[in-house]
Amino acid sequence: MRKYEVMYIIRPDLEQEAVQATVEKFQGIISNGGEITKHEVMGKRRLAYEIKKFRDGVYVLVNFNAEPAVVTELERLMKISDEVIRYLITNDVA
């Protein structure tokens, strides 16, 4: 298994329950074929520039160990998710 880090930004106009449901959905995908080592919901922050007409977003940072197939599935679901406005998955070198 490899180490990965994903940061994604959730739309700010969602209710707290919807944000929590989105976070749990992606945690479930990662946990299905890997293990989460660190998870942090950083809260609502101002974006550096406007993305999809939003000026704010709820930031979430997750470090995890998984197989590449899990990362492919996670990326596919983040692309089609309406709740996520931006994401980035990287290999964690530390």
CNS distance restraints for C-alpha pairs under 8 A (distance, minus, plus):
assign (resid   1 and name CA) (resid  34 and name CA) 7.77 0.50 0.50
assign (resid   1 and name CA) (resid  65 and name CA) 5.87 0.50 0.50
assign (resid   1 and name CA) (resid  66 and name CA) 4.97 0.50 0.50
assign (resid   1 and name CA) (resid  67 and name CA) 5.03 0.50 0.50
assign (resid   1 and name CA) (resid  68 and name CA) 7.97 0.50 0.50
assign (resid   2 and name CA) (resid  65 and name CA) 5.33 0.50 0.50
assign (resid   2 and name CA) (resid  66 and name CA) 5.55 0.50 0.50
assign (resid   2 and name CA) (resid  67 and name CA) 6.23 0.50 0.50
assign (resid   2 and name CA) (resid  68 and name CA) 7.62 0.50 0.50
assign (resid   2 and name CA) (resid  91 and name CA) 7.69 0.50 0.50
assign (resid   3 and name CA) (resid  63 and name CA) 7.40 0.50 0.50
assign (resid   3 and name CA) (resid  64 and name CA) 5.85 0.50 0.50
assign (resid   3 and name CA) (resid  65 and name CA) 4.47 0.50 0.50
assign (resid   3 and name CA) (resid  66 and name CA) 6.65 0.50 0.50
assign (resid   3 and name CA) (resid  91 and name CA) 6.02 0.50 0.50
assign (resid   3 and name CA) (resid  92 and name CA) 5.24 0.50 0.50
assign (resid   3 and name CA) (resid  93 and name CA) 7.36 0.50 0.50
assign (resid   4 and name CA) (resid  63 and name CA) 5.83 0.50 0.50
assign (resid   4 and name CA) (resid  64 and name CA) 5.39 0.50 0.50
assign (resid   4 and name CA) (resid  65 and name CA) 6.05 0.50 0.50
assign (resid   4 and name CA) (resid  66 and name CA) 7.40 0.50 0.50
assign (resid   4 and name CA) (resid  89 and name CA) 6.97 0.50 0.50
assign (resid   4 and name CA) (resid  90 and name CA) 5.69 0.50 0.50
assign (resid   4 and name CA) (resid  91 and name CA) 4.47 0.50 0.50
assign (resid   4 and name CA) (resid  92 and name CA) 4.73 0.50 0.50
assign (resid   5 and name CA) (resid  61 and name CA) 7.37 0.50 0.50
assign (resid   5 and name CA) (resid  62 and name CA) 5.73 0.50 0.50
assign (resid   5 and name CA) (resid  63 and name CA) 4.42 0.50 0.50
assign (resid   5 and name CA) (resid  64 and name CA) 6.33 0.50 0.50
assign (resid   5 and name CA) (resid  89 and name CA) 5.77 0.50 0.50
assign (resid   5 and name CA) (resid  90 and name CA) 5.32 0.50 0.50
assign (resid   5 and name CA) (resid  91 and name CA) 6.19 0.50 0.50
assign (resid   5 and name CA) (resid  92 and name CA) 5.63 0.50 0.50
assign (resid   6 and name CA) (resid  61 and name CA) 5.94 0.50 0.50
assign (resid   6 and name CA) (resid  62 and name CA) 5.31 0.50 0.50
assign (resid   6 and name CA) (resid  63 and name CA) 6.51 0.50 0.50
assign (resid   6 and name CA) (resid  87 and name CA) 7.12 0.50 0.50
assign (resid   6 and name CA) (resid  88 and name CA) 5.59 0.50 0.50
assign (resid   6 and name CA) (resid  89 and name CA) 4.32 0.50 0.50
assign (resid   6 and name CA) (resid  90 and name CA) 6.34 0.50 0.50
assign (resid   7 and name CA) (resid  59 and name CA) 7.08 0.50 0.50
assign (resid   7 and name CA) (resid  60 and name CA) 5.59 0.50 0.50
assign (resid   7 and name CA) (resid  61 and name CA) 4.49 0.50 0.50
assign (resid   7 and name CA) (resid  62 and name CA) 6.38 0.50 0.50
assign (resid   7 and name CA) (resid  87 and name CA) 5.66 0.50 0.50
assign (resid   7 and name CA) (resid  88 and name CA) 5.48 0.50 0.50
assign (resid   7 and name CA) (resid  89 and name CA) 6.68 0.50 0.50
assign (resid   8 and name CA) (resid  59 and name CA) 5.99 0.50 0.50
assign (resid   8 and name CA) (resid  60 and name CA) 5.46 0.50 0.50
assign (resid   8 and name CA) (resid  61 and name CA) 6.78 0.50 0.50
assign (resid   8 and name CA) (resid  84 and name CA) 6.77 0.50 0.50
assign (resid   8 and name CA) (resid  85 and name CA) 7.70 0.50 0.50
assign (resid   8 and name CA) (resid  86 and name CA) 5.72 0.50 0.50
assign (resid   8 and name CA) (resid  87 and name CA) 4.02 0.50 0.50
assign (resid   8 and name CA) (resid  88 and name CA) 6.36 0.50 0.50
assign (resid   9 and name CA) (resid  57 and name CA) 5.66 0.50 0.50
assign (resid   9 and name CA) (resid  58 and name CA) 5.37 0.50 0.50
assign (resid   9 and name CA) (resid  59 and name CA) 4.65 0.50 0.50
assign (resid   9 and name CA) (resid  60 and name CA) 6.35 0.50 0.50
assign (resid   9 and name CA) (resid  84 and name CA) 5.71 0.50 0.50
assign (resid   9 and name CA) (resid  85 and name CA) 5.76 0.50 0.50
assign (resid   9 and name CA) (resid  86 and name CA) 5.32 0.50 0.50
assign (resid   9 and name CA) (resid  87 and name CA) 6.25 0.50 0.50
assign (resid  10 and name CA) (resid  19 and name CA) 7.22 0.50 0.50
assign (resid  10 and name CA) (resid  57 and name CA) 5.62 0.50 0.50
assign (resid  10 and name CA) (resid  58 and name CA) 4.96 0.50 0.50
assign (resid  10 and name CA) (resid  59 and name CA) 6.52 0.50 0.50
assign (resid  10 and name CA) (resid  60 and name CA) 7.87 0.50 0.50
assign (resid  10 and name CA) (resid  83 and name CA) 5.50 0.50 0.50
assign (resid  10 and name CA) (resid  84 and name CA) 4.50 0.50 0.50
assign (resid  10 and name CA) (resid  85 and name CA) 5.84 0.50 0.50
assign (resid  10 and name CA) (resid  86 and name CA) 7.52 0.50 0.50
assign (resid  11 and name CA) (resid  54 and name CA) 7.50 0.50 0.50
assign (resid  11 and name CA) (resid  56 and name CA) 7.66 0.50 0.50
assign (resid  11 and name CA) (resid  57 and name CA) 5.37 0.50 0.50
assign (resid  11 and name CA) (resid  58 and name CA) 6.53 0.50 0.50
assign (resid  11 and name CA) (resid  83 and name CA) 5.59 0.50 0.50
assign (resid  11 and name CA) (resid  84 and name CA) 6.19 0.50 0.50
assign (resid  11 and name CA) (resid  85 and name CA) 6.16 0.50 0.50
assign (resid  12 and name CA) (resid  44 and name CA) 7.02 0.50 0.50
assign (resid  12 and name CA) (resid  54 and name CA) 7.62 0.50 0.50
assign (resid  12 and name CA) (resid  56 and name CA) 5.97 0.50 0.50
assign (resid  12 and name CA) (resid  57 and name CA) 4.75 0.50 0.50
assign (resid  12 and name CA) (resid  58 and name CA) 5.95 0.50 0.50
assign (resid  14 and name CA) (resid  18 and name CA) 5.97 0.50 0.50
assign (resid  14 and name CA) (resid  19 and name CA) 6.32 0.50 0.50
assign (resid  14 and name CA) (resid  83 and name CA) 7.94 0.50 0.50
assign (resid  15 and name CA) (resid  19 and name CA) 6.36 0.50 0.50
assign (resid  16 and name CA) (resid  20 and name CA) 6.16 0.50 0.50
assign (resid  17 and name CA) (resid  21 and name CA) 6.10 0.50 0.50
assign (resid  18 and name CA) (resid  22 and name CA) 6.15 0.50 0.50
assign (resid  19 and name CA) (resid  23 and name CA) 6.24 0.50 0.50
assign (resid  20 and name CA) (resid  24 and name CA) 6.13 0.50 0.50
assign (resid  21 and name CA) (resid  25 and name CA) 6.07 0.50 0.50
assign (resid  22 and name CA) (resid  26 and name CA) 6.47 0.50 0.50
assign (resid  22 and name CA) (resid  83 and name CA) 7.35 0.50 0.50
assign (resid  23 and name CA) (resid  27 and name CA) 6.17 0.50 0.50
assign (resid  23 and name CA) (resid  60 and name CA) 7.95 0.50 0.50
assign (resid  24 and name CA) (resid  28 and name CA) 6.04 0.50 0.50
assign (resid  25 and name CA) (resid  29 and name CA) 6.49 0.50 0.50
assign (resid  26 and name CA) (resid  30 and name CA) 6.33 0.50 0.50
assign (resid  26 and name CA) (resid  74 and name CA) 7.24 0.50 0.50
assign (resid  27 and name CA) (resid  31 and name CA) 6.00 0.50 0.50
assign (resid  27 and name CA) (resid  36 and name CA) 7.76 0.50 0.50
assign (resid  28 and name CA) (resid  32 and name CA) 5.98 0.50 0.50
assign (resid  29 and name CA) (resid  33 and name CA) 7.35 0.50 0.50
assign (resid  29 and name CA) (resid  70 and name CA) 7.44 0.50 0.50
assign (resid  29 and name CA) (resid  73 and name CA) 7.96 0.50 0.50
assign (resid  29 and name CA) (resid  74 and name CA) 6.66 0.50 0.50
assign (resid  30 and name CA) (resid  34 and name CA) 5.56 0.50 0.50
assign (resid  30 and name CA) (resid  35 and name CA) 6.69 0.50 0.50
assign (resid  30 and name CA) (resid  36 and name CA) 7.08 0.50 0.50
assign (resid  30 and name CA) (resid  64 and name CA) 7.60 0.50 0.50
assign (resid  30 and name CA) (resid  66 and name CA) 7.34 0.50 0.50
assign (resid  30 and name CA) (resid  70 and name CA) 6.55 0.50 0.50
assign (resid  30 and name CA) (resid  71 and name CA) 7.85 0.50 0.50
assign (resid  30 and name CA) (resid  74 and name CA) 7.26 0.50 0.50
assign (resid  31 and name CA) (resid  35 and name CA) 5.24 0.50 0.50
assign (resid  31 and name CA) (resid  36 and name CA) 6.65 0.50 0.50
assign (resid  33 and name CA) (resid  66 and name CA) 6.18 0.50 0.50
assign (resid  33 and name CA) (resid  67 and name CA) 6.91 0.50 0.50
assign (resid  33 and name CA) (resid  70 and name CA) 6.00 0.50 0.50
assign (resid  34 and name CA) (resid  64 and name CA) 7.06 0.50 0.50
assign (resid  34 and name CA) (resid  65 and name CA) 5.49 0.50 0.50
assign (resid  34 and name CA) (resid  66 and name CA) 4.13 0.50 0.50
assign (resid  34 and name CA) (resid  67 and name CA) 6.79 0.50 0.50
assign (resid  34 and name CA) (resid  70 and name CA) 7.39 0.50 0.50
assign (resid  35 and name CA) (resid  64 and name CA) 5.64 0.50 0.50
assign (resid  35 and name CA) (resid  65 and name CA) 5.34 0.50 0.50
assign (resid  35 and name CA) (resid  66 and name CA) 6.51 0.50 0.50
assign (resid  36 and name CA) (resid  62 and name CA) 7.21 0.50 0.50
assign (resid  36 and name CA) (resid  63 and name CA) 6.14 0.50 0.50
assign (resid  36 and name CA) (resid  64 and name CA) 4.22 0.50 0.50
assign (resid  36 and name CA) (resid  65 and name CA) 6.45 0.50 0.50
assign (resid  37 and name CA) (resid  62 and name CA) 7.76 0.50 0.50
assign (resid  37 and name CA) (resid  63 and name CA) 5.55 0.50 0.50
assign (resid  37 and name CA) (resid  64 and name CA) 5.08 0.50 0.50
assign (resid  37 and name CA) (resid  65 and name CA) 7.21 0.50 0.50
assign (resid  38 and name CA) (resid  62 and name CA) 5.68 0.50 0.50
assign (resid  38 and name CA) (resid  63 and name CA) 4.96 0.50 0.50
assign (resid  38 and name CA) (resid  64 and name CA) 6.79 0.50 0.50
assign (resid  39 and name CA) (resid  60 and name CA) 7.72 0.50 0.50
assign (resid  39 and name CA) (resid  61 and name CA) 6.00 0.50 0.50
assign (resid  39 and name CA) (resid  62 and name CA) 4.53 0.50 0.50
assign (resid  39 and name CA) (resid  63 and name CA) 6.44 0.50 0.50
assign (resid  40 and name CA) (resid  60 and name CA) 5.91 0.50 0.50
assign (resid  40 and name CA) (resid  61 and name CA) 5.22 0.50 0.50
assign (resid  40 and name CA) (resid  62 and name CA) 6.35 0.50 0.50
assign (resid  41 and name CA) (resid  58 and name CA) 7.71 0.50 0.50
assign (resid  41 and name CA) (resid  59 and name CA) 6.19 0.50 0.50
assign (resid  41 and name CA) (resid  60 and name CA) 4.46 0.50 0.50
assign (resid  41 and name CA) (resid  61 and name CA) 6.35 0.50 0.50
assign (resid  42 and name CA) (resid  58 and name CA) 7.02 0.50 0.50
assign (resid  42 and name CA) (resid  59 and name CA) 5.21 0.50 0.50
assign (resid  42 and name CA) (resid  60 and name CA) 5.65 0.50 0.50
assign (resid  42 and name CA) (resid  61 and name CA) 7.23 0.50 0.50
assign (resid  43 and name CA) (resid  57 and name CA) 7.95 0.50 0.50
assign (resid  43 and name CA) (resid  58 and name CA) 4.99 0.50 0.50
assign (resid  43 and name CA) (resid  59 and name CA) 5.60 0.50 0.50
assign (resid  43 and name CA) (resid  60 and name CA) 7.37 0.50 0.50
assign (resid  44 and name CA) (resid  56 and name CA) 6.63 0.50 0.50
assign (resid  44 and name CA) (resid  57 and name CA) 5.31 0.50 0.50
assign (resid  44 and name CA) (resid  58 and name CA) 4.15 0.50 0.50
assign (resid  44 and name CA) (resid  59 and name CA) 6.36 0.50 0.50
assign (resid  45 and name CA) (resid  56 and name CA) 5.59 0.50 0.50
assign (resid  45 and name CA) (resid  57 and name CA) 5.62 0.50 0.50
assign (resid  45 and name CA) (resid  58 and name CA) 6.26 0.50 0.50
assign (resid  45 and name CA) (resid  59 and name CA) 7.03 0.50 0.50
assign (resid  46 and name CA) (resid  55 and name CA) 6.13 0.50 0.50
assign (resid  46 and name CA) (resid  56 and name CA) 4.42 0.50 0.50
assign (resid  46 and name CA) (resid  57 and name CA) 6.53 0.50 0.50
assign (resid  47 and name CA) (resid  51 and name CA) 7.90 0.50 0.50
assign (resid  47 and name CA) (resid  55 and name CA) 5.53 0.50 0.50
assign (resid  47 and name CA) (resid  56 and name CA) 5.25 0.50 0.50
assign (resid  47 and name CA) (resid  57 and name CA) 6.69 0.50 0.50
assign (resid  48 and name CA) (resid  55 and name CA) 7.99 0.50 0.50
assign (resid  49 and name CA) (resid  55 and name CA) 6.80 0.50 0.50
assign (resid  50 and name CA) (resid  54 and name CA) 5.49 0.50 0.50
assign (resid  50 and name CA) (resid  55 and name CA) 5.02 0.50 0.50
assign (resid  51 and name CA) (resid  55 and name CA) 6.86 0.50 0.50
assign (resid  51 and name CA) (resid  85 and name CA) 7.12 0.50 0.50
assign (resid  52 and name CA) (resid  85 and name CA) 7.12 0.50 0.50
assign (resid  63 and name CA) (resid  92 and name CA) 7.80 0.50 0.50
assign (resid  66 and name CA) (resid  70 and name CA) 6.32 0.50 0.50
assign (resid  66 and name CA) (resid  71 and name CA) 7.27 0.50 0.50
assign (resid  67 and name CA) (resid  71 and name CA) 6.96 0.50 0.50
assign (resid  68 and name CA) (resid  72 and name CA) 6.30 0.50 0.50
assign (resid  69 and name CA) (resid  73 and name CA) 6.32 0.50 0.50
assign (resid  70 and name CA) (resid  74 and name CA) 6.09 0.50 0.50
assign (resid  71 and name CA) (resid  75 and name CA) 6.05 0.50 0.50
assign (resid  72 and name CA) (resid  76 and name CA) 6.19 0.50 0.50
assign (resid  73 and name CA) (resid  77 and name CA) 6.26 0.50 0.50
assign (resid  74 and name CA) (resid  78 and name CA) 6.16 0.50 0.50
assign (resid  75 and name CA) (resid  79 and name CA) 6.18 0.50 0.50
assign (resid  75 and name CA) (resid  89 and name CA) 7.81 0.50 0.50
assign (resid  76 and name CA) (resid  80 and name CA) 6.69 0.50 0.50
assign (resid  77 and name CA) (resid  81 and name CA) 6.01 0.50 0.50
assign (resid  78 and name CA) (resid  84 and name CA) 6.43 0.50 0.50
assign (resid  78 and name CA) (resid  87 and name CA) 7.38 0.50 0.50
assign (resid  79 and name CA) (resid  84 and name CA) 7.83 0.50 0.50
